[in-house]
Amino acid sequence: MNTVRANPFTEHPAAVGETYLAHLRTAAGFGFQMVFAGVACLVHALLPFLFVRTGSDCICRLYERMQARRRGR
């Protein structure tokens, strides 16, 4: 019995209307912003007078960006 399996590198990007490379750029952009915000939150935990709104502002921006992408589909 031969079963054809979907390509795991292109299945999800195609499902959201992107090529593999477009999805890579988008997901990496989100990821880098989240890492930066996470580091800012850790610094803020130690030094609460720094990066007071950085984490929450990043979450709001990323949420709005993701919602705009979903509306665009």
SEFIZA-3560 file (N, C-alpha, C; in Angstrom, 3 decimals):
REM SEFIZA-3560
<numar><xx>0.842</xx><yy>-1.178</yy><zz>0.000</zz><atom>N</atom></numar>
<numar><xx>0.000</xx><yy>0.000</yy><zz>0.000</zz><atom>CA</atom></numar>
<numar><xx>0.890</xx><yy>1.245</yy><zz>0.000</zz><atom>C</atom></numar>
<numar><xx>0.730</xx><yy>2.076</yy><zz>-0.984</zz><atom>N</atom></numar>
<numar><xx>1.485</xx><yy>3.328</yy><zz>-1.083</zz><atom>CA</atom></numar>
<numar><xx>0.595</xx><yy>4.483</yy><zz>-0.646</zz><atom>C</atom></numar>
<numar><xx>1.049</xx><yy>5.202</yy><zz>0.333</zz><atom>N</atom></numar>
<numar><xx>0.321</xx><yy>6.392</yy><zz>0.745</zz><atom>CA</atom></numar>
<numar><xx>1.208</xx><yy>7.594</yy><zz>0.481</zz><atom>C</atom></numar>
<numar><xx>0.613</xx><yy>8.611</yy><zz>-0.073</zz><atom>N</atom></numar>
<numar><xx>1.348</xx><yy>9.834</yy><zz>-0.359</zz><atom>CA</atom></numar>
<numar><xx>1.201</xx><yy>10.760</yy><zz>0.835</zz><atom>C</atom></numar>
<numar><xx>2.319</xx><yy>11.149</yy><zz>1.375</zz><atom>N</atom></numar>
<numar><xx>2.315</xx><yy>12.055</yy><zz>2.525</zz><atom>CA</atom></numar>
<numar><xx>2.570</xx><yy>13.468</yy><zz>2.047</zz><atom>C</atom></numar>
<numar><xx>1.930</xx><yy>14.409</yy><zz>2.718</zz><atom>N</atom></numar>
<numar><xx>2.140</xx><yy>15.816</yy><zz>2.398</zz><atom>CA</atom></numar>
<numar><xx>3.544</xx><yy>16.225</yy><zz>2.826</zz><atom>C</atom></numar>
<numar><xx>4.101</xx><yy>17.188</yy><zz>2.137</zz><atom>N</atom></numar>
<numar><xx>5.420</xx><yy>17.706</yy><zz>2.472</zz><atom>CA</atom></numar>
<numar><xx>5.288</xx><yy>18.575</yy><zz>3.731</zz><atom>C</atom></numar>
<numar><xx>5.932</xx><yy>18.200</yy><zz>4.827</zz><atom>N</atom></numar>
<numar><xx>5.780</xx><yy>18.968</yy><zz>6.068</zz><atom>CA</atom></numar>
<numar><xx>6.364</xx><yy>20.377</yy><zz>5.983</zz><atom>C</atom></numar>
<numar><xx>7.218</xx><yy>20.616</yy><zz>5.003</zz><atom>N</atom></numar>
<numar><xx>7.799</xx><yy>21.952</yy><zz>4.859</zz><atom>CA</atom></numar>
<numar><xx>6.875</xx><yy>22.914</yy><zz>4.122</zz><atom>C</atom></numar>
<numar><xx>5.926</xx><yy>22.395</yy><zz>3.365</zz><atom>N</atom></numar>
<numar><xx>5.062</xx><yy>23.269</yy><zz>2.577</zz><atom>CA</atom></numar>
<numar><xx>3.583</xx><yy>23.161</yy><zz>2.935</zz><atom>C</atom></numar>
<numar><xx>3.202</xx><yy>22.136</yy><zz>3.685</zz><atom>N</atom></numar>
<numar><xx>1.787</xx><yy>21.923</yy><zz>3.990</zz><atom>CA</atom></numar>
<numar><xx>1.187</xx><yy>23.095</yy><zz>4.767</zz><atom>C</atom></numar>
<numar><xx>1.783</xx><yy>23.465</yy><zz>5.883</zz><atom>N</atom></numar>
<numar><xx>1.239</xx><yy>24.579</yy><zz>6.673</zz><atom>CA</atom></numar>
<numar><xx>1.374</xx><yy>25.912</yy><zz>5.947</zz><atom>C</atom></numar>
<numar><xx>2.540</xx><yy>26.260</yy><zz>5.391</zz><atom>N</atom></numar>
<numar><xx>2.599</xx><yy>27.532</yy><zz>4.660</zz><atom>CA</atom></numar>
<numar><xx>1.524</xx><yy>27.640</yy><zz>3.578</zz><atom>C</atom></numar>
<numar><xx>1.285</xx><yy>26.552</yy><zz>2.839</zz><atom>N</atom></numar>
<numar><xx>0.249</xx><yy>26.577</yy><zz>1.801</zz><atom>CA</atom></numar>
<numar><xx>-1.126</xx><yy>26.779</yy><zz>2.420</zz><atom>C</atom></numar>
<numar><xx>-1.350</xx><yy>26.189</yy><zz>3.597</zz><atom>N</atom></numar>
<numar><xx>-2.648</xx><yy>26.323</yy><zz>4.264</zz><atom>CA</atom></numar>
<numar><xx>-2.936</xx><yy>27.764</yy><zz>4.678</zz><atom>C</atom></numar>
<numar><xx>-1.891</xx><yy>28.550</yy><zz>4.898</zz><atom>N</atom></numar>
<numar><xx>-2.088</xx><yy>29.954</yy><zz>5.272</zz><atom>CA</atom></numar>
<numar><xx>-1.800</xx><yy>30.895</yy><zz>4.106</zz><atom>C</atom></numar>
<numar><xx>-1.693</xx><yy>30.319</yy><zz>2.901</zz><atom>N</atom></numar>
<numar><xx>-1.551</xx><yy>31.141</yy><zz>1.697</zz><atom>CA</atom></numar>
<numar><xx>-0.168</xx><yy>31.706</yy><zz>1.471</zz><atom>C</atom></numar>
<numar><xx>0.865</xx><yy>31.005</yy><zz>1.926</zz><atom>N</atom></numar>
<numar><xx>2.233</xx><yy>31.490</yy><zz>1.759</zz><atom>CA</atom></numar>
<numar><xx>3.109</xx><yy>30.403</yy><zz>1.147</zz><atom>C</atom></numar>
<numar><xx>4.193</xx><yy>30.841</yy><zz>0.556</zz><atom>N</atom></numar>
<numar><xx>5.227</xx><yy>29.898</yy><zz>0.145</zz><atom>CA</atom></numar>
<numar><xx>6.061</xx><yy>29.576</yy><zz>1.377</zz><atom>C</atom></numar>
<numar><xx>6.920</xx><yy>28.581</yy><zz>1.243</zz><atom>N</atom></numar>
<numar><xx>7.796</xx><yy>28.221</yy><zz>2.357</zz><atom>CA</atom></numar>
<numar><xx>8.656</xx><yy>29.414</yy><zz>2.773</zz><atom>C</atom></numar>
<numar><xx>9.271</xx><yy>30.090</yy><zz>1.784</zz><atom>N</atom></numar>
<numar><xx>10.164</xx><yy>31.206</yy><zz>2.113</zz><atom>CA</atom></numar>
<numar><xx>9.408</xx><yy>32.398</yy><zz>2.708</zz><atom>C</atom></numar>
<numar><xx>8.218</xx><yy>32.676</yy><zz>2.187</zz><atom>N</atom></numar>
<numar><xx>7.422</xx><yy>33.774</yy><zz>2.749</zz><atom>CA</atom></numar>
<numar><xx>7.046</xx><yy>33.452</yy><zz>4.194</zz><atom>C</atom></numar>
<numar><xx>6.676</xx><yy>32.211</yy><zz>4.447</zz><atom>N</atom></numar>
<numar><xx>6.323</xx><yy>31.805</yy><zz>5.808</zz><atom>CA</atom></numar>
<numar><xx>7.540</xx><yy>31.858</yy><zz>6.720</zz><atom>C</atom></numar>
<numar><xx>8.691</xx><yy>31.456</yy><zz>6.197</zz><atom>N</atom></numar>
<numar><xx>9.933</xx><yy>31.523</yy><zz>6.977</zz><atom>CA</atom></numar>
<numar><xx>10.217</xx><yy>32.957</yy><zz>7.411</zz><atom>C</atom></numar>
<numar><xx>10.110</xx><yy>33.890</yy><zz>6.483</zz><atom>N</atom></numar>
<numar><xx>10.359</xx><yy>35.304</yy><zz>6.809</zz><atom>CA</atom></numar>
<numar><xx>9.361</xx><yy>35.811</yy><zz>7.850</zz><atom>C</atom></numar>
<numar><xx>8.095</xx><yy>35.511</yy><zz>7.635</zz><atom>N</atom></numar>
<numar><xx>7.065</xx><yy>35.994</yy><zz>8.552</zz><atom>CA</atom></numar>
<numar><xx>7.233</xx><yy>35.399</yy><zz>9.948</zz><atom>C</atom></numar>
<numar><xx>7.368</xx><yy>34.077</yy><zz>10.016</zz><atom>N</atom></numar>
<numar><xx>7.488</xx><yy>33.412</yy><zz>11.312</zz><atom>CA</atom></numar>
<numar><xx>8.768</xx><yy>33.823</yy><zz>12.031</zz><atom>C</atom></numar>
<numar><xx>9.865</xx><yy>33.949</yy><zz>11.287</zz><atom>N</atom></numar>
<numar><xx>11.124</xx><yy>34.377</yy><zz>11.907</zz><atom>CA</atom></numar>
<numar><xx>11.004</xx><yy>35.807</yy><zz>12.425</zz><atom>C</atom></numar>
<numar><xx>10.319</xx><yy>36.667</yy><zz>11.683</zz><atom>N</atom></numar>
<numar><xx>10.110</xx><yy>38.041</yy><zz>12.139</zz><atom>CA</atom></numar>
<numar><xx>9.337</xx><yy>38.088</yy><zz>13.448</zz><atom>C</atom></numar>
<numar><xx>8.262</xx><yy>37.295</yy><zz>13.519</zz><atom>N</atom></numar>
<numar><xx>7.501</xx><yy>37.208</yy><zz>14.765</zz><atom>CA</atom></numar>
<numar><xx>8.394</xx><yy>36.675</yy><zz>15.881</zz><atom>C</atom></numar>
<numar><xx>9.139</xx><yy>35.626</yy><zz>15.583</zz><atom>N</atom></numar>
<numar><xx>9.984</xx><yy>34.997</yy><zz>16.602</zz><atom>CA</atom></numar>
<numar><xx>11.044</xx><yy>35.928</yy><zz>17.151</zz><atom>C</atom></numar>
<numar><xx>11.737</xx><yy>36.645</yy><zz>16.261</zz><atom>N</atom></numar>
<numar><xx>12.781</xx><yy>37.571</yy><zz>16.721</zz><atom>CA</atom></numar>
<numar><xx>12.183</xx><yy>38.676</yy><zz>17.585</zz><atom>C</atom></numar>
<numar><xx>11.017</xx><yy>39.181</yy><zz>17.191</zz><atom>N</atom></numar>
<numar><xx>10.380</xx><yy>40.217</yy><zz>18.004</zz><atom>CA</atom></numar>
<numar><xx>9.998</xx><yy>39.675</yy><zz>19.376</zz><atom>C</atom></numar>
<numar><xx>9.521</xx><yy>38.424</yy><zz>19.409</zz><atom>N</atom></numar>
<numar><xx>9.146</xx><yy>37.820</yy><zz>20.688</zz><atom>CA</atom></numar>
<numar><xx>10.374</xx><yy>37.593</yy><zz>21.567</zz><atom>C</atom></numar>
<numar><xx>11.480</xx><yy>37.175</yy><zz>20.964</zz><atom>N</atom></numar>
<numar><xx>12.720</xx><yy>36.975</yy><zz>21.741</zz><atom>CA</atom></numar>
<numar><xx>13.175</xx><yy>38.312</yy><zz>22.320</zz><atom>C</atom></numar>
<numar><xx>13.188</xx><yy>39.359</yy><zz>21.492</zz><atom>N</atom></numar>
<numar><xx>13.588</xx><yy>40.682</yy><zz>21.975</zz><atom>CA</atom></numar>
<numar><xx>12.695</xx><yy>41.118</yy><zz>23.134</zz><atom>C</atom></numar>
<numar><xx>11.382</xx><yy>40.963</yy><zz>22.970</zz><atom>N</atom></numar>
<numar><xx>10.450</xx><yy>41.363</yy><zz>24.029</zz><atom>CA</atom></numar>
<numar><xx>10.666</xx><yy>40.520</yy><zz>25.284</zz><atom>C</atom></numar>
<numar><xx>10.961</xx><yy>39.246</yy><zz>25.103</zz><atom>N</atom></numar>
<numar><xx>11.212</xx><yy>38.378</yy><zz>26.250</zz><atom>CA</atom></numar>
<numar><xx>12.446</xx><yy>38.801</yy><zz>27.025</zz><atom>C</atom></numar>
<numar><xx>13.497</xx><yy>39.145</yy><zz>26.296</zz><atom>N</atom></numar>
<numar><xx>14.719</xx><yy>39.620</yy><zz>26.964</zz><atom>CA</atom></numar>
<numar><xx>14.422</xx><yy>40.938</yy><zz>27.691</zz><atom>C</atom></numar>
<numar><xx>13.658</xx><yy>41.810</yy><zz>27.042</zz><atom>N</atom></numar>
<numar><xx>13.292</xx><yy>43.073</yy><zz>27.688</zz><atom>CA</atom></numar>
<numar><xx>12.502</xx><yy>42.814</yy><zz>28.968</zz><atom>C</atom></numar>
<numar><xx>11.614</xx><yy>41.819</yy><zz>28.943</zz><atom>N</atom></numar>
<numar><xx>10.844</xx><yy>41.477</yy><zz>30.150</zz><atom>CA</atom></numar>
<numar><xx>11.750</xx><yy>40.958</yy><zz>31.261</zz><atom>C</atom></numar>
<numar><xx>12.751</xx><yy>40.158</yy><zz>30.901</zz><atom>N</atom></numar>
<numar><xx>13.684</xx><yy>39.652</yy><zz>31.912</zz><atom>CA</atom></numar>
<numar><xx>14.511</xx><yy>40.786</yy><zz>32.513</zz><atom>C</atom></numar>
<numar><xx>14.940</xx><yy>41.717</yy><zz>31.676</zz><atom>N</atom></numar>
<numar><xx>15.677</xx><yy>42.878</yy><zz>32.185</zz><atom>CA</atom></numar>
<numar><xx>14.749</xx><yy>43.692</yy><zz>33.086</zz><atom>C</atom></numar>
<numar><xx>13.511</xx><yy>43.867</yy><zz>32.649</zz><atom>N</atom></numar>
<numar><xx>12.536</xx><yy>44.621</yy><zz>33.434</zz><atom>CA</atom></numar>
<numar><xx>12.301</xx><yy>43.965</yy><zz>34.796</zz><atom>C</atom></numar>
<numar><xx>12.330</xx><yy>42.636</yy><zz>34.838</zz><atom>N</atom></numar>
<numar><xx>12.137</xx><yy>41.939</yy><zz>36.118</zz><atom>CA</atom></numar>
<numar><xx>13.223</xx><yy>42.323</yy><zz>37.118</zz><atom>C</atom></numar>
<numar><xx>14.440</xx><yy>42.486</yy><zz>36.626</zz><atom>N</atom></numar>
<numar><xx>15.562</xx><yy>42.853</yy><zz>37.498</zz><atom>CA</atom></numar>
<numar><xx>15.637</xx><yy>44.356</yy><zz>37.751</zz><atom>C</atom></numar>
<numar><xx>15.340</xx><yy>45.113</yy><zz>36.726</zz><atom>N</atom></numar>
<numar><xx>15.423</xx><yy>46.576</yy><zz>36.791</zz><atom>CA</atom></numar>
<numar><xx>14.079</xx><yy>47.154</yy><zz>36.349</zz><atom>C</atom></numar>
<numar><xx>13.110</xx><yy>47.217</yy><zz>37.232</zz><atom>N</atom></numar>
<numar><xx>11.737</xx><yy>47.546</yy><zz>36.854</zz><atom>CA</atom></numar>
<numar><xx>11.533</xx><yy>48.927</yy><zz>36.233</zz><atom>C</atom></numar>
<numar><xx>12.518</xx><yy>49.762</yy><zz>36.294</zz><atom>N</atom></numar>
<numar><xx>12.394</xx><yy>51.091</yy><zz>35.686</zz><atom>CA</atom></numar>
<numar><xx>12.780</xx><yy>51.067</yy><zz>34.210</zz><atom>C</atom></numar>
<numar><xx>13.279</xx><yy>49.935</yy><zz>33.707</zz><atom>N</atom></numar>
<numar><xx>13.620</xx><yy>49.789</yy><zz>32.288</zz><atom>CA</atom></numar>
<numar><xx>12.561</xx><yy>48.955</yy><zz>31.576</zz><atom>C</atom></numar>
<numar><xx>12.350</xx><yy>49.223</yy><zz>30.310</zz><atom>N</atom></numar>
<numar><xx>11.453</xx><yy>48.445</yy><zz>29.439</zz><atom>CA</atom></numar>
<numar><xx>10.069</xx><yy>48.263</yy><zz>30.068</zz><atom>C</atom></numar>
<numar><xx>9.522</xx><yy>49.346</yy><zz>30.581</zz><atom>N</atom></numar>
<numar><xx>8.256</xx><yy>49.299</yy><zz>31.317</zz><atom>CA</atom></numar>
<numar><xx>7.109</xx><yy>48.794</yy><zz>30.437</zz><atom>C</atom></numar>
<numar><xx>7.063</xx><yy>49.185</yy><zz>29.169</zz><atom>N</atom></numar>
<numar><xx>5.956</xx><yy>48.788</yy><zz>28.291</zz><atom>CA</atom></numar>
<numar><xx>6.405</xx><yy>47.941</yy><zz>27.106</zz><atom>C</atom></numar>
<numar><xx>7.655</xx><yy>47.616</yy><zz>27.016</zz><atom>N</atom></numar>
<numar><xx>8.184</xx><yy>46.939</yy><zz>25.838</zz><atom>CA</atom></numar>
<numar><xx>7.484</xx><yy>45.612</yy><zz>25.563</zz><atom>C</atom></numar>
<numar><xx>7.345</xx><yy>44.773</yy><zz>26.564</zz><atom>N</atom></numar>
<numar><xx>6.714</xx><yy>43.468</yy><zz>26.373</zz><atom>CA</atom></numar>
<numar><xx>5.264</xx><yy>43.587</yy><zz>25.947</zz><atom>C</atom></numar>
<numar><xx>4.491</xx><yy>44.370</yy><zz>26.667</zz><atom>N</atom></numar>
<numar><xx>3.066</xx><yy>44.502</yy><zz>26.333</zz><atom>CA</atom></numar>
<numar><xx>2.871</xx><yy>45.202</yy><zz>24.990</zz><atom>C</atom></numar>
<numar><xx>3.699</xx><yy>46.187</yy><zz>24.685</zz><atom>N</atom></numar>
<numar><xx>3.601</xx><yy>46.847</yy><zz>23.380</zz><atom>CA</atom></numar>
<numar><xx>3.896</xx><yy>45.867</yy><zz>22.245</zz><atom>C</atom></numar>
<numar><xx>4.886</xx><yy>45.010</yy><zz>22.432</zz><atom>N</atom></numar>
<numar><xx>5.232</xx><yy>44.020</yy><zz>21.420</zz><atom>CA</atom></numar>
<numar><xx>4.076</xx><yy>43.050</yy><zz>21.203</zz><atom>C</atom></numar>
<numar><xx>3.477</xx><yy>42.588</yy><zz>22.287</zz><atom>N</atom></numar>
<numar><xx>2.344</xx><yy>41.672</yy><zz>22.171</zz><atom>CA</atom></numar>
<numar><xx>1.205</xx><yy>42.326</yy><zz>21.396</zz><atom>C</atom></numar>
<numar><xx>0.908</xx><yy>43.572</yy><zz>21.703</zz><atom>N</atom></numar>
<numar><xx>-0.167</xx><yy>44.286</yy><zz>21.001</zz><atom>CA</atom></numar>
<numar><xx>0.140</xx><yy>44.425</yy><zz>19.513</zz><atom>C</atom></numar>
<numar><xx>1.382</xx><yy>44.806</yy><zz>19.188</zz><atom>N</atom></numar>
<numar><xx>1.766</xx><yy>44.952</yy><zz>17.775</zz><atom>CA</atom></numar>
<numar><xx>1.669</xx><yy>43.625</yy><zz>17.032</zz><atom>C</atom></numar>
<numar><xx>2.182</xx><yy>42.564</yy><zz>17.644</zz><atom>N</atom></numar>
<numar><xx>2.148</xx><yy>41.261</yy><zz>16.985</zz><atom>CA</atom></numar>
<numar><xx>0.715</xx><yy>40.765</yy><zz>16.824</zz><atom>C</atom></numar>
<numar><xx>-0.116</xx><yy>40.987</yy><zz>17.811</zz><atom>N</atom></numar>
<numar><xx>-1.515</xx><yy>40.581</yy><zz>17.716</zz><atom>CA</atom></numar>
<numar><xx>-2.207</xx><yy>41.324</yy><zz>16.571</zz><atom>C</atom></numar>
<numar><xx>-2.015</xx><yy>42.627</yy><zz>16.512</zz><atom>N</atom></numar>
<numar><xx>-2.631</xx><yy>43.418</yy><zz>15.441</zz><atom>CA</atom></numar>
<numar><xx>-2.126</xx><yy>42.968</yy><zz>14.069</zz><atom>C</atom></numar>
<numar><xx>-0.844</xx><yy>42.706</yy><zz>13.976</zz><atom>N</atom></numar>
<numar><xx>-0.264</xx><yy>42.251</yy><zz>12.710</zz><atom>CA</atom></numar>
<numar><xx>-0.848</xx><yy>40.897</yy><zz>12.299</zz><atom>C</atom></numar>
<numar><xx>-0.980</xx><yy>39.992</yy><zz>13.246</zz><atom>N</atom></numar>
<numar><xx>-1.533</xx><yy>38.673</yy><zz>12.926</zz><atom>CA</atom></numar>
<numar><xx>-3.001</xx><yy>38.782</yy><zz>12.528</zz><atom>C</atom></numar>
<numar><xx>-3.757</xx><yy>39.616</yy><zz>13.233</zz><atom>N</atom></numar>
<numar><xx>-5.170</xx><yy>39.791</yy><zz>12.880</zz><atom>CA</atom></numar>
<numar><xx>-5.319</xx><yy>40.406</yy><zz>11.487</zz><atom>C</atom></numar>
<numar><xx>-4.477</xx><yy>41.365</yy><zz>11.155</zz><atom>N</atom></numar>
<numar><xx>-4.520</xx><yy>41.983</yy><zz>9.827</zz><atom>CA</atom></numar>
<numar><xx>-4.203</xx><yy>40.953</yy><zz>8.747</zz><atom>C</atom></numar>
<numar><xx>-3.247</xx><yy>40.060</yy><zz>9.014</zz><atom>N</atom></numar>
<numar><xx>-2.913</xx><yy>39.010</yy><zz>8.052</zz><atom>CA</atom></numar>
<numar><xx>-4.102</xx><yy>38.065</yy><zz>7.862</zz><atom>C</atom></numar>
<numar><xx>-4.777</xx><yy>37.737</yy><zz>8.959</zz><atom>N</atom></numar>
<numar><xx>-5.945</xx><yy>36.839</yy><zz>8.858</zz><atom>CA</atom></numar>
<numar><xx>-7.081</xx><yy>37.484</yy><zz>8.093</zz><atom>C</atom></numar>
<numar><xx>-7.303</xx><yy>38.783</yy><zz>8.321</zz><atom>N</atom></numar>
<numar><xx>-8.366</xx><yy>39.493</yy><zz>7.592</zz><atom>CA</atom></numar>
<numar><xx>-8.035</xx><yy>39.577</yy><zz>6.115</zz><atom>C</atom></numar>
<numar><xx>-6.729</xx><yy>39.634</yy><zz>5.797</zz><atom>N</atom></numar>
<numar><xx>-6.286</xx><yy>39.748</yy><zz>4.402</zz><atom>CA</atom></numar>
<numar><xx>-6.455</xx><yy>38.480</yy><zz>3.592</zz><atom>C</atom></numar>
<numar><xx>-6.664</xx><yy>37.364</yy><zz>4.265</zz><atom>N</atom></numar>
<numar><xx>-6.823</xx><yy>36.092</yy><zz>3.533</zz><atom>CA</atom></numar>
<numar><xx>-8.199</xx><yy>35.916</yy><zz>2.997</zz><atom>C</atom></numar>
//
